[in-house]
Every structure is written in structure tokens, then in C-alpha cells.
């Protein structure tokens, strides 16, 4: 059996948005007990990650690392049609990912104890992001 649901995630600008609860609700709503959940983000300037969900310092450290790695307004980048964070957002997305796979066990996404699913917004302004949650199994 296959089922899919679309999530709309509102971001406040650059940073992580925990969507673990929405993903779990979507998986449970399929009635599928065992299988695979695939998450796909339909954007090129945000990404999906699985990260620690217990200590918010982890999120700040990830952002600090990426701010050092890919700087806004870097003269290296020519693509700046939407501002100095435009190309850096695309680079951040390429370095991370827009798709995740998570096993489904006992009717829910089988995440580890300290794992959460996040949309990582790489633009500095708020956006609405679309995530498709697909579940395949029985």
C-alpha cells in the first residue's frame, strides 16, 4: 500500500523548524504498520535533516558552522537575484539534502530516541515550505 500527504511548513527565516510531530501524525494516518517513509522538500533554498532534538544548542551550533562555511554576500557568488542570502541558501541545500528515508515500525516513523526531523530554512526571510510525506508498506 502507498499513501502520501503534503505538509506546509511556515518558517520564521533562517533556522530549523521541528516537523517531527507532523511527520508522525502523517505516518500514523496512513494506517501502514511496517514500511518506509520518504520525505521530500520541494525547494532549493531549504533542506530536510534528522538531528538531535534534546538540546537546542545543537541547532545553534549547526547554524554557526554553516554561517562560517557559506557566508551571505560572498563575492564568489554571482547569483544574487533575491539578495545576498540567495546563492548561499542554494549551496547550503546542496550540502545537506531535500529527501529523507525513515523506516516505519508499529505504525510510526522509527526515529531514534534523540532524533527529530527538521526543515532547515536557509533564507533570512520567512517562507512557506512544502514537504511530501510518502509511506509505502503494509
Order of alpha helices (4+ residues) and beta strands (2+ residues): beta-beta-alpha-beta-beta-alpha-alpha-beta-beta-beta-beta
